[in-house]
Amino acid sequence: MQHHAFGKIIKGIALLSFALIASPRLQASPIDPVGVTGEGEYTNDAQMLIDGYMPDQASTFDGPDCVFWSDPRVSFEIDLGSVYYVDRIVMQVDNNDDYLIEASLDGRYFSRMLFLNSQLGEIGWGMETVSTERGSRHYVPLRFTPAKARYLRVSGHGGDRLYAVSEVRIFGSRPFRPFRPLR
C-alpha cells in the first residue's frame, strides 16, 4: 500500500513539473531582441525601439527619445533572434494614433498580434505607455493574441498621421519542446 501511494506522489510531482515547464505564462520573461530594421522614412534610430529606455508619460512625440514618422506605410521589424512564445507586450506610443503589431515565424508571412486603438489609454497628449498584462499600472484592454514569433512588425495607422514609438518591450518564453528519448 505504501509503495502505491509513493508512486502516486512521484507521478503527481512529475505532472506538476511538466506543467511548470510547459506553461509559457509561468516562464515568461523579457526577450532581448537582436535587432530592428525600419522600412520607409522616419526620424531617429530604429534601435531606440528596443534599447530599454522609455521617456516619461506625456513626453513630446517628436523628441530625441522617440522614433517618429508621418507615412502610414512605414514599419519596423523586430528580430527576436529565435522563435519565442510572446505573451505580453509593453510599449510606449503617441497617444492619438492606432498601432498594429504583427507576428511572423519566418519574416515573410505576418499575422495580427496586437491592435492598439487611439481611443484607449489615459494620456490626453504625448507619449503613453500601454501594457497587455492585467494588473500592470499601464494595462489597457488591447486586442492582443499571444503567439509564437521570431519577428514582430510595428506600424502606425489612422489618427493625426504623426506616429511615434519610443519602446517596445516583449515578454515570453521559448516554446516547449517535448523530450524525445535517444534511440
C-alpha positions as CSV (number, residue, x, y, z in Angstrom):
1,M,0.0,0.0,0.0
2,Q,2.8,2.4,0.8
3,H,4.5,1.7,-2.5
4,H,1.3,2.5,-4.4
5,A,0.9,5.9,-2.5
6,F,4.6,6.7,-3.1
7,G,4.1,6.1,-6.8
8,K,1.1,8.4,-6.9
9,I,3.2,11.1,-5.2
10,I,6.0,10.7,-7.7
11,K,3.5,10.8,-10.6
12,G,1.9,14.0,-9.2
13,I,5.3,15.7,-8.9
14,A,6.2,14.7,-12.4
15,L,2.9,16.1,-13.8
16,L,3.4,19.3,-11.8
17,S,6.9,19.7,-13.1
18,F,5.7,19.1,-16.7
19,A,3.0,21.8,-16.2
20,L,5.5,24.3,-14.9
21,I,8.0,23.6,-17.7
22,A,5.3,23.6,-20.5
23,S,3.4,26.6,-19.4
24,P,4.7,29.7,-21.3
25,R,2.8,32.0,-18.9
26,L,4.8,30.8,-15.9
27,Q,8.2,31.2,-17.5
28,A,7.6,34.5,-19.3
29,S,10.5,36.8,-19.0
30,P,11.8,39.8,-21.0
31,I,13.0,38.9,-24.5
32,D,16.1,40.8,-25.7
33,P,15.7,41.3,-29.4
34,V,18.8,41.0,-31.6
35,G,17.9,43.9,-33.9
36,V,15.3,46.1,-35.5
37,T,15.1,47.5,-39.1
38,G,12.9,50.3,-40.4
39,E,11.2,50.5,-43.8
40,G,10.4,54.0,-45.1
41,E,11.2,57.5,-43.9
42,Y,11.4,58.1,-40.2
43,T,13.3,60.3,-37.7
44,N,15.8,58.9,-35.1
45,D,17.5,55.5,-34.9
46,A,15.1,52.5,-35.1
47,Q,17.3,50.7,-32.5
48,M,15.7,53.1,-29.9
49,L,12.6,50.9,-30.2
50,I,14.4,48.1,-28.3
51,D,17.0,50.0,-26.2
52,G,15.1,49.5,-22.9
53,Y,14.5,53.3,-22.4
54,M,11.1,54.9,-22.0
55,P,10.7,58.6,-21.5
56,D,8.2,59.9,-19.0
57,Q,4.4,59.6,-19.8
58,A,3.1,62.6,-21.8
59,S,6.6,63.4,-23.2
60,T,6.6,65.0,-26.6
61,F,6.2,62.6,-29.5
62,D,8.8,64.2,-31.8
63,G,11.6,64.5,-29.3
64,P,15.1,62.8,-29.2
65,D,13.8,59.8,-27.3
66,C,11.2,58.6,-29.9
67,V,11.2,57.3,-33.4
68,F,8.6,59.3,-35.3
69,W,7.2,59.4,-38.8
70,S,4.1,60.6,-40.8
71,D,3.7,58.0,-43.6
72,P,1.4,55.0,-42.7
73,R,3.5,52.8,-44.9
74,V,6.5,53.0,-42.5
75,S,7.0,49.8,-40.5
76,F,9.7,48.4,-38.2
77,E,10.6,44.7,-38.0
78,I,12.0,43.5,-34.7
79,D,14.1,40.3,-34.8
80,L,13.9,38.3,-31.6
81,G,16.8,36.1,-32.7
82,S,14.8,32.8,-32.4
83,V,11.3,31.7,-32.0
84,Y,9.5,32.6,-28.8
85,Y,6.0,32.3,-27.4
86,V,5.2,36.0,-27.0
87,D,2.6,36.5,-24.3
88,R,3.0,40.1,-23.2
89,I,3.9,43.4,-24.7
90,V,4.6,46.8,-23.1
91,M,5.0,49.7,-25.5
92,Q,5.1,53.5,-25.5
93,V,3.4,55.3,-28.4
94,D,2.0,58.6,-29.3
95,N,-1.5,58.6,-27.7
96,N,-3.7,59.7,-30.6
97,D,-2.9,57.1,-33.3
98,D,-3.7,53.4,-33.9
99,Y,-0.8,50.9,-33.8
100,L,-0.5,47.4,-35.1
101,I,2.0,44.7,-34.1
102,E,2.1,41.6,-36.4
103,A,3.9,38.4,-35.7
104,S,5.8,36.1,-38.0
105,L,7.9,32.9,-37.7
106,D,9.8,33.4,-41.0
107,G,9.8,37.2,-41.6
108,R,7.6,36.8,-44.7
109,Y,4.1,35.9,-43.6
110,F,2.7,38.1,-40.7
111,S,-0.5,37.9,-38.8
112,R,-2.1,40.4,-36.4
113,M,-0.9,40.0,-32.8
114,L,-1.9,43.4,-31.3
115,F,-4.1,46.3,-32.2
116,L,-3.9,49.5,-30.1
117,N,-6.8,51.8,-30.8
118,S,-6.1,55.5,-30.2
119,Q,-9.3,55.8,-28.1
120,L,-7.8,53.6,-25.3
121,G,-5.5,54.8,-22.6
122,E,-5.5,57.7,-20.2
123,I,-3.0,60.3,-21.5
124,G,-4.5,63.3,-23.3
125,W,-1.3,64.3,-25.1
126,G,2.1,62.9,-25.9
127,M,3.6,59.5,-25.3
128,E,1.6,56.9,-23.5
129,T,2.8,53.6,-22.0
130,V,0.4,50.6,-22.5
131,S,0.7,47.0,-21.4
132,T,-1.2,43.8,-22.3
133,E,-0.6,42.5,-18.7
134,R,-3.6,42.5,-16.5
135,G,-2.6,44.1,-13.1
136,S,0.0,46.4,-14.6
137,R,-0.5,50.1,-13.9
138,H,-0.3,50.6,-17.7
139,Y,-2.8,47.8,-18.6
140,V,-5.1,48.6,-21.4
141,P,-7.6,46.1,-22.8
142,L,-6.0,45.7,-26.2
143,R,-6.9,43.3,-28.9
144,F,-3.9,41.0,-28.2
145,T,-3.3,37.4,-29.3
146,P,-0.3,35.7,-27.8
147,A,1.7,33.8,-30.5
148,K,4.9,32.1,-31.4
149,A,7.1,34.5,-33.3
150,R,10.6,35.3,-34.3
151,Y,9.8,38.6,-36.0
152,L,7.4,41.4,-34.9
153,R,6.3,44.2,-37.3
154,V,5.2,47.5,-35.8
155,S,3.3,50.1,-37.8
156,G,1.0,53.2,-37.2
157,H,-2.4,53.9,-38.8
158,G,-5.1,56.5,-38.6
159,G,-5.1,59.3,-36.1
160,D,-3.3,62.5,-36.9
161,R,-0.7,60.7,-39.0
162,L,2.1,61.9,-36.7
163,Y,3.2,58.5,-35.4
164,A,5.8,57.8,-32.7
165,V,7.1,54.9,-30.7
166,S,9.8,55.1,-28.0
167,E,9.9,51.5,-26.9
168,V,8.6,48.0,-27.5
169,R,9.2,45.6,-24.6
170,I,8.5,42.0,-25.4
171,F,7.9,39.2,-22.9
172,G,7.6,35.5,-23.4
173,S,9.4,32.1,-23.3
174,R,10.9,29.7,-25.7
175,P,8.4,27.2,-26.9
176,F,8.3,23.9,-25.0
177,R,9.7,21.0,-27.0
178,P,8.8,17.6,-25.7
179,F,11.6,15.3,-24.6
180,R,12.5,12.7,-27.1
181,P,14.3,9.7,-25.8
182,L,17.5,8.6,-27.6
183,R,17.1,5.5,-29.7
